[in-house]
Amino acid sequence: MASLSYREKTLYATLVIELAVYIPYFVFHGQNSVGKVAGMIAAIIVLQIVAQAIIAALTRNRLTDERDRLIELRGYRVGYFTFASLMALGLAALWFHAA
């Protein structure tokens, strides 16, 4: 079995951490409060920091192949196009609203 890449390790760690926090929250949801939600968010943040630090310390070789870089570039391109389009649409809506 091939070794997992750094990105795959972080995604699996994120999945495990969020399931470990969300499942007990939704299964044992007696009385919802702002304190429970804040505690859940704080737990996710702390566990993510610890998990990412451990993964970064154990994973020395973080080389990405060409496919990862191409996917990332395409993602940035699509994200930039979406952001610019929505910005122009928002400004046009403001301009038409004012007119």
C-alpha positions in Angstrom: 0.0 0.0 0.0 1.4 3.4 -1.0 2.1 6.0 1.6 -0.4 8.8 1.9 0.5 12.3 0.9 0.7 15.2 3.3 -2.6 16.6 2.0 -4.4 13.2 2.4 -3.1 12.9 5.9 -4.4 16.3 6.9 -7.8 15.6 5.3 -8.2 12.3 7.1 -7.1 14.0 10.4 -9.7 16.7 9.8 -12.4 14.1 9.1 -11.6 12.1 12.3 -11.5 15.2 14.5 -14.7 16.6 13.2 -16.5 13.3 13.6 -15.1 12.9 17.1 -16.5 16.3 18.1 -19.8 16.4 16.1 -21.0 12.9 16.8 -21.2 13.3 20.6 -22.6 16.8 20.2 -25.5 15.6 18.1 -26.1 12.3 19.8 -26.1 13.7 23.3 -27.8 17.0 22.5 -29.8 17.5 25.7 -30.1 21.3 25.9 -28.3 23.4 23.3 -26.6 26.5 24.4 -24.1 29.0 23.2 -21.6 27.6 25.7 -21.8 24.1 24.1 -21.3 25.4 20.6 -18.4 27.6 21.7 -16.8 24.6 23.4 -17.3 22.5 20.3 -15.6 25.1 18.1 -12.8 25.6 20.6 -12.3 21.8 20.8 -12.1 21.6 17.0 -9.6 24.4 16.8 -7.3 22.9 19.5 -7.5 19.4 18.1 -6.8 20.7 14.6 -3.7 22.6 15.8 -2.4 19.5 17.7 -3.1 17.1 14.8 -1.5 19.4 12.2 1.6 19.9 14.3 2.0 16.1 14.8 1.4 15.5 11.0 3.9 18.2 10.1 6.5 16.9 12.5 6.1 13.3 11.2 5.9 14.2 7.5 9.3 15.5 6.4 8.9 15.0 2.7 6.1 17.2 1.5 6.8 17.1 -2.2 3.8 17.6 -4.5 3.6 16.1 -7.9 2.5 17.9 -11.1 -1.1 16.9 -10.7 -1.4 18.5 -7.3 0.1 21.7 -8.6 -2.2 21.8 -11.7 -5.3 21.1 -9.6 -4.2 23.9 -7.2 -3.7 26.4 -10.2 -7.0 25.5 -11.7 -8.7 25.9 -8.4 -7.2 29.4 -7.9 -8.2 30.3 -11.5 -11.8 29.3 -11.0 -11.9 30.9 -7.5 -10.5 34.1 -8.8 -13.0 34.2 -11.7 -15.9 33.5 -9.3 -14.7 36.2 -6.9 -14.3 38.8 -9.6 -17.6 37.9 -11.2 -19.5 38.2 -7.9 -17.7 41.4 -7.1 -18.7 42.9 -10.5 -22.3 41.6 -10.1 -22.5 43.2 -6.6 -21.2 46.5 -7.8 -23.7 46.4 -10.7 -26.5 45.6 -8.3 -25.5 48.6 -6.2 -25.3 50.8 -9.2 -28.7 49.8 -10.5 -30.2 50.1 -7.0 -28.9 53.7 -6.7 -30.1 54.7 -10.2 
